[in-house]
Amino acid sequence: MKALIGKRLLLLVFLFLSLSITSCFWTKERKINTVEGLFNQAFTYYQDEKYRKAREAFEELRDNYPLSKYSIVAELRIADSYYHEKEYSEAIAHYEDFRKLHPTNPVISYVIYQIGMSYFKQILSIDRDQTFTENAVKQFEYLISRYPSSTYASSAQKMLEICKEKLAQHEFYVGHLYFKREKYISALYRFNGILENFPKSSIKDKVYLYIGESYLSLEEKEKAKTALTHLVENYPKSEHYSKAQKLLAKLR
């Protein structure tokens, strides 16, 4: 009987030690692998374009290991994951959070560029509100002026030009509506605004034509002549060249 009891005690001790060793081993494995393992898992998901799963893993890393060297990367990739899933409002919010928390981080120019692109991706057609376009312009202009040597400055410049062209076309759309309704003063305000604010616009020849026609409708012949002459002299290949010539002929 004593031998049996002894064997049972020995078995209990063995089981206790085994559990203790396993527990210690699991804890050590967790300490070693949780942060790096979680990051690697998240990064693998991200590379495989499984953005939702990647975001969940990055969020877990950020929340549980805020002092980890991977935490900042996780914050950025969370924003990126929203961007890639076309959830641009969420992307902007997370990029802005990163910008506020890490204003001097080396990747800040990328963050600003991504904010601009998040607005750009939401731009509506020229007959609708252009707030997204205006917000994109602000971000790209800031990036170019603040970080001119950034690798993103050149791309930001190209996107800025696209945005400004969009705004110019929107202004013309509104001006043309006024023109058709015979509200020529309001139309001229929009047309002249294009020349002043968007001097590189591709529609300047058309703008000069409508400025000329607007002034003609207001019986301001000299101003009409100035606008139409500018079109003829500076845009000889314009599709509006012939019409401008005919209008000028009537003014002579």
C-alpha positions in Angstrom: 0.0 0.0 0.0 2.8 2.4 0.9 4.5 1.6 -2.3 1.3 2.4 -4.3 0.9 5.7 -2.4 4.5 6.6 -3.1 4.1 5.9 -6.8 1.0 8.1 -6.9 2.8 10.9 -5.2 5.8 10.6 -7.5 3.4 10.7 -10.5 1.7 13.9 -9.1 5.1 15.5 -8.6 6.1 14.6 -12.1 2.9 16.0 -13.6 3.3 19.2 -11.6 6.9 19.7 -12.8 5.9 18.9 -16.3 3.2 21.5 -16.2 5.5 24.0 -14.7 8.2 23.5 -17.3 5.6 23.6 -20.1 4.2 26.8 -18.7 7.6 28.4 -18.4 8.5 27.3 -21.9 5.2 28.7 -23.3 5.7 32.0 -21.5 9.3 32.3 -22.9 8.0 31.5 -26.4 5.3 34.1 -26.0 7.8 36.7 -24.9 10.2 35.9 -27.8 7.6 35.3 -30.5 4.5 37.4 -29.8 5.7 40.8 -31.0 7.9 39.6 -33.8 5.6 36.7 -34.7 2.6 39.0 -34.7 4.4 41.5 -36.8 5.5 38.9 -39.3 2.0 37.5 -39.5 0.5 41.0 -40.0 3.1 41.8 -42.6 2.5 38.5 -44.5 -1.2 39.3 -44.6 -0.4 42.8 -45.8 1.8 41.5 -48.6 -0.9 39.0 -49.6 -3.3 41.9 -49.8 -5.4 40.5 -47.0 -5.8 43.9 -45.6 -8.5 43.3 -43.0 -6.6 40.5 -41.4 -3.4 42.5 -41.6 -5.1 45.4 -39.9 -6.5 43.3 -37.1 -3.0 41.9 -36.4 -1.4 45.4 -36.6 -4.0 46.8 -34.2 -3.4 44.0 -31.7 0.4 44.7 -31.9 -0.2 48.5 -31.5 -2.6 48.1 -28.6 -0.6 45.4 -26.7 2.9 46.5 -27.4 2.9 50.3 -27.7 6.5 50.6 -26.8 7.7 48.0 -29.3 9.9 49.1 -32.2 7.1 47.7 -34.5 4.4 49.9 -33.0 5.0 52.9 -35.3 5.1 50.6 -38.4 1.8 49.1 -37.3 0.2 52.5 -37.0 1.2 53.4 -40.5 0.2 50.0 -42.0 -3.2 50.3 -40.4 -3.8 53.6 -42.3 -2.4 52.0 -45.4 -4.7 49.0 -45.1 -7.7 51.3 -45.1 -6.4 53.1 -48.1 -6.0 49.9 -50.1 -9.5 48.8 -49.2 -10.7 52.2 -50.5 -12.0 53.3 -47.1 -10.5 56.7 -47.6 -12.2 58.6 -44.8 -10.8 56.0 -42.3 -7.4 56.2 -44.0 -7.3 60.0 -43.7 -8.2 59.8 -40.0 -5.4 57.3 -39.3 -2.8 59.1 -41.4 -3.7 62.4 -39.6 -3.3 60.6 -36.2 0.1 59.4 -37.3 1.0 62.9 -38.4 0.1 64.4 -35.1 1.9 61.7 -33.0 5.0 61.5 -35.1 5.5 64.9 -36.9 9.3 64.4 -37.3 9.2 60.8 -38.4 11.2 60.2 -41.7 8.1 58.9 -43.4 6.0 62.0 -42.8 6.2 63.2 -46.4 4.8 59.8 -47.4 2.0 60.2 -44.9 1.1 63.7 -46.3 1.2 62.3 -49.8 -1.2 59.5 -48.8 -3.6 62.0 -47.2 -3.6 63.9 -50.5 -4.2 60.7 -52.5 -7.0 59.7 -50.1 -8.8 63.0 -50.9 -7.9 62.6 -54.6 -9.5 59.2 -54.8 -12.8 60.7 -53.7 -12.9 63.5 -56.2 -16.3 63.9 -57.9 -17.2 64.9 -61.5 -16.9 68.5 -62.5 -20.6 69.2 -62.1 -20.5 68.4 -58.4 -18.9 69.7 -55.3 -15.1 69.9 -55.4 -14.2 69.9 -51.7 -12.2 66.7 -52.1 -10.2 68.3 -54.9 -9.5 71.4 -52.8 -8.4 69.3 -49.9 -6.1 67.3 -52.1 -4.6 70.5 -53.4 -3.8 71.7 -49.9 -2.0 68.5 -49.0 0.1 68.4 -52.2 1.0 72.0 -52.0 2.1 71.6 -48.4 4.2 68.6 -49.2 5.9 70.4 -52.1 6.7 73.5 -50.1 7.6 71.8 -46.9 9.5 68.8 -48.3 10.8 69.8 -51.7 13.5 67.2 -51.7 11.1 64.3 -50.8 10.8 61.4 -53.1 7.1 62.1 -53.2 7.4 65.8 -54.2 7.6 65.0 -57.9 4.5 62.8 -57.8 2.7 65.4 -55.6 3.4 68.1 -58.3 1.8 65.9 -61.0 -1.2 65.2 -58.8 -1.5 68.9 -58.0 -1.6 69.8 -61.7 -4.4 67.2 -62.3 -6.3 68.7 -59.3 -6.0 72.2 -60.5 -7.2 71.2 -64.0 -10.2 69.6 -62.4 -10.9 72.8 -60.5 -10.6 74.9 -63.6 -13.0 72.7 -65.5 -15.5 72.9 -62.6 -15.2 76.7 -62.6 -15.9 76.7 -66.4 -18.8 74.4 -65.9 -20.4 76.8 -63.4 -19.5 79.8 -65.6 -21.1 78.2 -68.6 -24.3 77.6 -66.7 -24.4 81.3 -65.9 -23.6 82.1 -69.5 -26.5 80.0 -70.8 -28.9 81.7 -68.3 -27.6 85.1 -69.6 -26.1 86.0 -66.3 -23.0 87.3 -68.0 -21.5 89.2 -65.1 -21.5 86.1 -62.9 -20.2 84.1 -65.8 -17.3 86.5 -66.3 -16.4 86.3 -62.6 -15.9 82.5 -63.1 -14.1 82.8 -66.4 -11.7 85.5 -65.2 -11.1 83.4 -62.1 -9.9 80.6 -64.2 -7.3 82.8 -65.9 -6.2 84.2 -62.6 -6.1 81.0 -60.5 -5.3 78.4 -63.0 -2.9 80.0 -65.6 -1.7 76.5 -66.8 -5.1 75.2 -67.6 -5.7 73.5 -70.9 -9.0 75.2 -71.4 -7.8 78.8 -71.5 -8.6 79.2 -75.2 -12.2 78.3 -74.6 -12.3 80.6 -71.6 -11.1 83.5 -73.7 -13.8 82.8 -76.3 -16.6 82.8 -73.7 -15.1 86.0 -72.1 -15.3 87.6 -75.5 -18.9 86.4 -76.0 -19.9 87.5 -72.5 -18.6 91.0 -73.1 -20.3 91.1 -76.5 -23.6 90.3 -74.8 -23.0 93.1 -72.4 -22.2 95.4 -75.3 -18.6 96.0 -74.1 -17.0 95.6 -77.5 -13.5 96.7 -76.6 -13.2 94.2 -73.8 -14.7 91.5 -76.1 -12.2 92.4 -78.8 -9.3 92.2 -76.4 -10.3 88.7 -75.3 -10.9 87.4 -78.8 -7.7 88.9 -80.1 -5.8 87.2 -77.4 -7.3 83.9 -78.4 -6.5 84.3 -82.1 -2.9 85.5 -81.5 -2.0 82.9 -78.9 -4.0 79.8 -79.8 -3.9 79.5 -83.6 -4.5 75.7 -83.4 -7.5 76.0 -81.1 -10.8 74.5 -82.1 -12.3 77.9 -81.1 -10.0 79.9 -83.4 -12.4 80.1 -86.3 -15.3 81.3 -84.2 -13.2 83.9 -82.6 -12.1 85.2 -86.0 -15.7 85.5 -87.2 -16.7 87.4 -84.0 -13.7 89.7 -84.4 -14.6 90.4 -88.1 -18.0 91.6 -86.9 -16.4 94.0 -84.5 -14.3 95.7 -87.2 
